[in-house]
């Protein structure tokens, strides 16, 4: 689930971890009661300081996405449909913003990017492609 956390990214690692959990909750990949990896386990897997994972989990707890139970772990909380939808919309805007920034670097007008998206959806291109999983 955390394969896209990138230590070279300008986005802090804790924010990347928290974003990935929010995405998983918003998409239904994670549901109420699911447990997240322990702080030590995730820190080891991602090769980050455990404090980074704690910071991500605390942010998620403050936002109502998870509950941290001392000695038991971190679990996904019930998130209402409106909150999940709001999160999905926020993530969609983030994706669009990234795509527009990439297009701007290539001096590609937004209209061409939109046309390309329409073309891909008309072709029925799946949301997840093999280039994303490498």
N, C-alpha and C positions, 0 to 999 in steps of 0.2 A: 504493500500500500504506500510505502514511503520511498519508492524507487526514484521519484523525481525531485527529491531534496538535493539541492546543489550547493555545496560549500563555496563555490566561486560566484554564486549569484549575489547581487547587491542587496537582495532581500535577506534580512537576518534569518538564521536557521530556525529559531523558535517560531517566527512568523510563517515560515514555509511549512513546518510541522503542523501548526495550528490550522493553516489554510487547507492542508490536505485532509485533516480530520473533518473540517467543516464541509469540504466537498463530498466526502464519503457519507456524511450524515444527510446532506441536502439531496444526494442522489439515491439514498436508500441502501447504499453499500453497507453502511453501519446503521443499526437500529437500536432502540432502547434496550438496555441490558447487556449489549455487547461490551466485552472488555478490550481495552487498549493494551498494547505491550507495556510491561513494567518500565519504569524510568530507566533502570539499569540495562534492561534488555534492549530497549530502543536506542539508548545512548551507545551501547556496544555495536549494535547493527549499523548505525549511521556514523559511528566513529566521532561522536561529539561529546562534549562535557554533559554529564547528567543534569547540571543546572539549566542547560539549554532546554532539555525535555521538560523539566519541572516548570520552567517559565511558560512553555507552550501549553502544558496541561492546566496551569493556573489561569491563563488567559481564557482557555476554553471553558473552564469551570465558571469564571466570572461572567462569561457570555451565555451560560446555561446549556452548553452542549454536553458537558461531562460532569461527573461527580467523582471526586477523589475520596476514597475511603481508606483511611490510615490502616496499613497492614493488609488490606484486601486488594487494592488496585484502583484503577481508573476505569469508570464505566460510562457508556453513552447514556444520557438522560433522554427522557421523552421530549421531543421537540415538535411543537405544533406545526401543522401544515402551513399556516401563514408564515411562520419563521423560516421553515425550510424553503418555501417559495421565494421569500425575500433574499435568502442566502443564494439560491440558484440565480436570481436576477443580478445580484451583486457580482457573482462569479462570471456570469455572461458578460457583464460590462467590463470586467477585468480582462477577459479573453479578447473582447473587441478592442479594448485600449491597446493591448499588446500587439494585436494584428495591425492596427492602424499605425503604431509606432514602427513596426517592421516595414510596412508599406512606405511610410514616409522616408525611412532610410534608403529605400530603393527608388525614391522619387516616383512612386506609383500613386496615382490619384485614388482617393477613397472609393470613387465610383467603380474603378477597375477591380478593386478588392471585393466590393459588394457583388459585382458581376461574377467574379470567380467563385464566391460563396454560393450564389444562386445556381451557377453551372454545376457545382459539385453536388448540391442538394438535389437538383433535377436528375443527375446521374445516379442518385441513390448511394453515394459514397458513404460508407459507415463512419460513425463518429470516431472510432478508434481505428487507426491505420497501422500497418506494420512498421512504418517509419517512426511512429511514436513509441513503440515498445522496445526500440533498440537504444 
